[in-house]
Amino acid sequence: MIDGVVSAPPIEMEAPTIDEADLKRELRLLDELLGDTRVRFRQRQTQFASSQDLIDVDLEIRNALARAPSPELQLEVRRLMARLRALDPH
């Protein structure tokens, strides 16, 4: 107790865990989606107006694919898949 205030005991948080098989599957899917999007873009099936956004997400995906497995990477992969699907909803 400090100055009449009761302090709560410290909260112990476990480090988030990942399922490496799920992460590998999601990375493979992300890589396939990126490849499909590149093909559709070259065939002019994706709006040209989104070209800079596609370039940006392409770079972020390539960087993510090069990272070591981690819970943060798994979250990033899911976020990137959502962005890619929003840009190219085919």
C-alpha angles and dihedrals in degrees: 000000000000117000092338094311118122111220121214119239113262114272115235111214122197117226110255113258129215134212101228092200090055092046092050090049091049092048090051091049092048091051091050092048090050091050092048091049091050090053093049090048092052089049089051092243091125120067112266089216089071094052096109091047089051091049090051095048090044090058092046091050093049089050091049092050089056095052127099117256113273139143088257091054091052091054091046092051091053091048092049092049090053091049093048092049090049091053094044110024095177 
